[in-house]
């Protein structure tokens, strides 16, 4: 079992920045996929960004050029740097881990991000 704990959410004005962190409870292979999803009220959960290893990144079109995902395999942590935030980025953000060799999936408890003036 791998427990994921997110932090860094909060209230920010439009145009502002936040950095989310997700710490895993144990060491994770760099070949696993770590990702950030989000779910806004009344909407389905959607993929925001994912990373395999340290360089293979994928972003939703809505956040390209504004968000950056990164991971620190020594600290077992994945980050989401969110810049130029918009009100439509308001959602609960969830950290996700996929270990492909065992089909293991884990989710964090979520952290609220609210973009409002």
C-alpha positions as CSV (number, residue, x, y, z in Angstrom):
1,X,0.0,0.0,0.0
2,X,1.2,3.5,-0.9
3,X,-0.4,6.4,0.9
4,X,-0.4,9.7,-1.0
5,X,-0.8,13.0,0.9
6,X,-1.4,16.3,-1.0
7,X,-0.8,19.8,0.3
8,X,-0.5,23.3,-1.0
9,X,-4.0,24.1,-2.0
10,X,-5.8,27.3,-1.0
11,X,-7.4,30.5,-2.2
12,X,-5.6,32.6,-4.8
13,X,-6.6,35.5,-7.0
14,X,-6.8,35.1,-10.8
15,X,-3.4,35.4,-12.3
16,X,-1.7,34.1,-9.2
17,X,0.3,30.9,-8.6
18,X,0.2,27.9,-6.3
19,X,2.4,24.8,-5.9
20,X,0.8,21.5,-5.0
21,X,2.9,18.7,-3.4
22,X,2.1,15.1,-3.1
23,X,4.3,12.9,-0.9
24,X,4.2,9.1,-1.1
25,X,4.6,7.0,2.0
26,X,7.3,4.8,0.5
27,X,9.8,4.7,-2.3
28,X,8.2,4.5,-5.8
29,X,9.9,3.2,-9.0
30,X,10.6,6.0,-11.4
31,X,8.9,3.9,-14.1
32,X,5.6,4.4,-12.4
33,X,3.3,7.2,-13.5
34,X,2.4,10.0,-11.1
35,X,-0.3,12.4,-12.0
36,X,-2.6,15.2,-10.9
37,X,-6.3,15.0,-11.6
38,X,-9.0,17.6,-10.7
39,X,-12.7,17.6,-10.1
40,X,-14.8,20.7,-10.2
41,X,-18.4,20.7,-8.7
42,X,-20.8,18.9,-11.0
43,X,-18.1,17.8,-13.3
44,X,-16.2,14.5,-13.9
45,X,-12.7,14.1,-12.6
46,X,-10.2,15.0,-15.3
47,X,-6.5,14.4,-15.9
48,X,-4.4,17.6,-15.5
49,X,-0.9,16.4,-15.9
50,X,1.2,13.2,-15.6
51,X,4.8,12.3,-15.4
52,X,6.8,9.0,-16.0
53,X,10.4,9.1,-14.8
54,X,11.6,12.6,-14.7
55,X,11.1,13.8,-18.2
56,X,8.0,12.2,-19.9
57,X,5.3,14.7,-19.2
58,X,1.7,15.0,-20.5
59,X,-0.7,18.0,-19.9
60,X,-4.3,18.7,-20.5
61,X,-4.7,21.3,-23.3
62,X,-6.4,23.6,-20.8
63,X,-3.2,23.9,-18.6
64,X,-0.4,23.7,-21.2
65,X,2.0,26.6,-20.8
66,X,0.7,27.4,-17.3
67,X,1.2,24.3,-15.2
68,X,4.4,22.3,-14.7
69,X,4.6,18.8,-13.2
70,X,7.8,17.5,-11.7
71,X,8.9,14.7,-9.4
72,X,11.6,14.1,-6.9
73,X,12.2,10.4,-6.7
74,X,14.5,10.8,-3.7
75,X,11.8,12.6,-1.7
76,X,9.0,10.4,-3.2
77,X,7.2,13.6,-4.1
78,X,5.4,15.0,-7.1
79,X,4.7,18.7,-7.6
80,X,2.3,20.7,-9.7
81,X,3.4,24.3,-10.2
82,X,0.3,26.2,-11.3
83,X,0.8,29.7,-12.8
84,X,-1.6,32.2,-14.3
85,X,-4.4,30.6,-12.5
86,X,-8.0,31.2,-13.8
87,X,-11.3,30.8,-12.1
88,X,-12.0,27.7,-14.2
89,X,-9.0,26.0,-12.5
90,X,-11.1,25.9,-9.3
91,X,-11.4,22.3,-8.2
92,X,-10.3,19.6,-5.8
93,X,-6.9,18.4,-7.0
94,X,-6.0,14.7,-6.5
95,X,-2.7,13.0,-6.7
96,X,-2.6,9.6,-8.4
97,X,-0.1,6.8,-8.7
98,X,-0.1,4.0,-11.2
99,X,2.4,1.1,-10.9
100,X,2.0,-0.6,-14.2
101,X,3.8,-3.9,-13.4
102,X,1.2,-4.7,-10.7
103,X,-1.8,-2.6,-12.0
104,X,-1.7,-0.9,-8.6
105,X,-3.5,2.5,-8.3
106,X,-3.5,4.8,-5.4
107,X,-5.3,8.2,-4.8
108,X,-4.7,11.0,-2.4
109,X,-7.4,12.6,-0.4
110,X,-7.5,15.8,-2.5
111,X,-6.7,19.4,-1.9
112,X,-9.0,22.3,-2.7
113,X,-7.8,25.0,-5.1
114,X,-10.0,28.1,-5.4
115,X,-9.3,30.9,-7.8
116,X,-11.4,33.9,-7.1
117,X,-11.1,37.7,-6.6
